[in-house]
Amino acid sequence: MHPYLFVVLVVATTFLMGSSFTVGKIGLTYVSPLLLVGLRFTIAGLLMAVIVRKNPLPSKLADWGRIFVIGLMQTAGVMGCIFLSLRTITAGESSILTFTNPLMVVIMGTIFLGIRYRLIQWLGAIVGFLGVFITLGFHLQLTTGTLLGLGAAVSWSIGTILIKQWGNRFNVWVLTAYQMLFGGSILLLMGLTMETPRLAINPISIVIILWLAIMASIVQFAIWFYLINQGDPGKTSAFLFLAPFFGVLSGWVLLDEVVQWYVYAGGALIFTGIFLVNWTFAPKTSLTAKKAG
């Protein structure tokens, strides 16, 4: 991939990722959290399924199961945690916690893929988690919102590993469509059964749902999956440090959110940790290829 194209795609996908926290928080004024994210991804998945109907679909039930698991982790787990966290913490805080996932990818890559990292990468992981501690206000008493933010990061990390392991089995558009449809259906069911559904239909809520479904879901996920499949998941994930920046910036611009100084300080350490972990990323293993099947 040409470096300039890579930069454009990274900026586009991280802007859509980061700003979706703020757009989603605005949407909570009109729609209950799980119902909002369920509508977002069910609509996105259905639209994408129509678009990719002529692409080759998986022929094996096991492959459909793999897509379902990716949707469960990458869409239902991540987005469910994010939108529930936005009820109690700011869009900026939620985005910073969620995007600690590259650090978790390093740990999971070591445990599950047998990837070996140098001392500087482990130092980066320590610095990053210190940043999380500071972001939480120098204390370990986790609120529901912060726990959900970290839960989104864990779920996303698992999804990243699974996409790298299984992604080459599928057409990227087919994978994008059906993992969103499966994940969105799970969230929609949860929104109708696990919370009191609330939906105010007006021009603003319709625009928010469509923006989240099309731009922040179809376009964003397709770019992200494409970038992961083109390179190493750890190195690609390093550039996610841009997403919290866009999350904090859009929260400040659109919601007048005031983020405490220690959140910025913690975020800076998280980004430093991500840089140390991934900038010189150098896996030394053949286990990934063995496990791809």
N, C-alpha and C positions, 0 to 999 in steps of 0.2 A: 504494500500500500504506500502511495506517495505520502511523505511526511506532512505536506500541507493539507491533504485530504484527511489524514488522521486527526490533525489539530481541529479542523472544521467540525468533523464528526464528534470528537470528544467534547468540544465546547457546546455543540448543539444538544447532545444527549444530557450533559450535566446541567445545562441551563433548564431543560425541560424537567429533569429530576428535581433540582433544587426548588424551582419556582412552584412546582406542584404542591409542595407543602403549604405554601401561602394560599394558593388557589383552593386547595382542599379545606383549609381552615375557614376561608370565606364561605365555602359550600356548606359547612356544618351549621351555618345560620339557618339554612333551608332544609337540610336533609340529615337524618340521623347517620352516625359514622359508618356502621357496617353496611347500611343500605346504600349510602352514597358510593362507597368503594365497590360494592357489589354491582350496582348499576353501571359504574364506570367500566369495569372489566368485562362484564357480560355483554354490554353494547359493543365494546372494542373487539371482543372475541368473535361475536356474531358477524360484525362487519368484515373482519379479517378472514373469517372462514369463507365468506362469499368471494372475497378477493382472490384467495388461494385455491379455490375449488378445482382449478385445472392443474394445480401442482401435484406431484406424486405424494400420496398419503402413505403412512405406515401400513404395512400389510400384516404385521404380526401384533397380536394382542399385547405381548410383552412390551412392545415399543409404545403402544398407546398408554400402557401403565407407566412407562418412564415419563411421558409427557405429562400425565396426570400428577405424578410426584413432583416434577419440576413446577407445575402450576400451583400445587399445594404449598411449596416452599417459597417460590419466587414471587407469586402473586398473592395468594391467600394469606400466608404467614407474614410476609413483609408488609403488605399494604393494610392488612387488618390491624397489625400492631401500630403502624404509623398513624392511621386515622383515629384509633382509640386514644393514642398518646396526645393527639392535638387537642383533646378536651381539657387537658390539665397543664400542658407545657406549651411554650411558644413554638412557632414554626421553625425558628432558628435553632432552638435547643433540640427539637426532635430530629432535624436534619443532621446536626453534628453527631448525635448519638447513633443515628442510623448508619451514617457513613464512616463509622469505625470498622465496618465490615472488611475492608482490605487487610486490616491487622489480623482479624479472625481467620481470613483466608490463609494467611501464612501458617497459623497454628494448625488449622484443619488440613492444609496441604502437607504439613509434616507428618501428622498422625495418619491420615487416610491415603495419601498418595506417595508417601515415602520421599518427599522432596527435602533436600538438605539445604540449610541456610547458613551463611557465615555469621560471625559474631555481630557484625554491624547490623544485620537484619534483626537479630534477636534484641539488640539494644534499641532498635527502632520500635519493636513491639512493646518493650517496657516503657519507652518514652510515650508511646501512643496511649497506653492504658493509664499512665500517670495523667495524661491530658484528660482522659475520661473522668478520673477522680476529681480533678480540678473543675471540670465542667459541671459536675454535680454539686459544686459548692463546698469543696474541701471536706466532705463527709461521706460516709458510707451508708447513710440511711436513705435507701432508694424509695422514691415515691412510685406510685403506679405508673405515672407518665414516663419517668425515666426508665423503669423496668421494661415498659413496652417499647421504648426507643431502642434499648439494647437488644430486646427480643427481635425487633425488625432486623438489626444488624446480624444476629446469629442466623436467622432464617435466610437472609440474603446470601450469607457466606456459604451456607449449605447449597443453596440454589446455584451459586457460581461454580462450585465444585462439580455439581451434577451436570451442569450445562457443558463444562469442559470435557467431562467423561463421556457424555451421551450425545452432545450437540451435533457431532459429525454424522450421526445416523439420519438426520432429518434436514429437509429444506428449511432454511432459517425462517422463512415466512410462515411455513406450516407450523413450526415449533412455536413461533410468536403467537400465532392465532389461537391454537388449541390450548396452550398453557394458560393464556389469558382467559379463554372461555371456561376451562375447568376451574381455574382459581376464582374467577368471577362468580361462577355458579355456586361454589362453596360459600363465598362471602355473602351472596344474595340470600341464600338459605339461612345463614347465620343472622343476617340483618332482619329477616322476617320472623325468626324464632327466638333469638337470644337478646333482643332489645325491643323497645317499643318503637315501631316504625314511624318515621315522621318524614313527610315529603310535601314541601310547598312548591307548587308548580307556578313559575313566573319566568319572565325573560332572563333574569339574572341566573336563576338556578339551572335553566336549560342550557345557557351558554357555558356555565361552569361544568356541567356534566359532559357536554359535548367536547369541550376543551380537554378535560381530563381523559375522556375516552379516546379521542383521536390524536391530539398532539402529544399529550403526556403519557399515553399508553401505546398506541399503535406505532407512532413514529419513534418514540423514545426507546421502546423495547426492541424494535427491529434494529436500530442503530447499535444498541448495547450488545445484543446477541451477536451481531455481525462482528463487532470489535473483539469480543471474547473469543470467537471462533477463529479470528485472524491471527491472534497472538496468545501469549501466555496470560492466564487469568490474573496472576499476581501483578504483573507489570501493567496490564491494562487497568486493573482496579486501582493502581496508584493514582491515576488521574481523577478518581472520584473525589479527591480533596476539593475540586472546583465546585461540586454540588452543594456542600454546606455553605460555601461563600454565596452562591446564588440564592440559597434558602434564606440566609440571614439578610441579604440585600433586599430581596423581594418582600420579606416580612417587614423590614424597615420602611420601604417605599409604599407598600399597599396597606399595611396594617398599623403603621406607626409603632411597631414593637420596640420596646426598650430592652436590650439584652445586657445583662450585668457584665462588668469588666472581666470577671473570672471565667465567663463563658468564652469570651474571645481568647483569653490566655490559654484555657484548656484546649480550645479549638486549634490554636497555633501549635501546641505540642502534639496534638493528634495529627495534624498535617505534616509536622516534622517527622513524626514516627513513620507515617506512611511513606514519606520520601526516603527515609533511611532503609526501610524494609524493601521497597520495590524499585527504587531507581537503579540499583545495581543488581537487580534480581537475577539469580543464576542457579536454576535448578540443576541438580546432578542426579538424575535417576532415569531408569528405563521402566520403572514400575507403572507409570502412567499409561504407557502404550500397552502393557500387559493387561491392565485393568479395563481398558477401553471397551473390551467385549463383555 
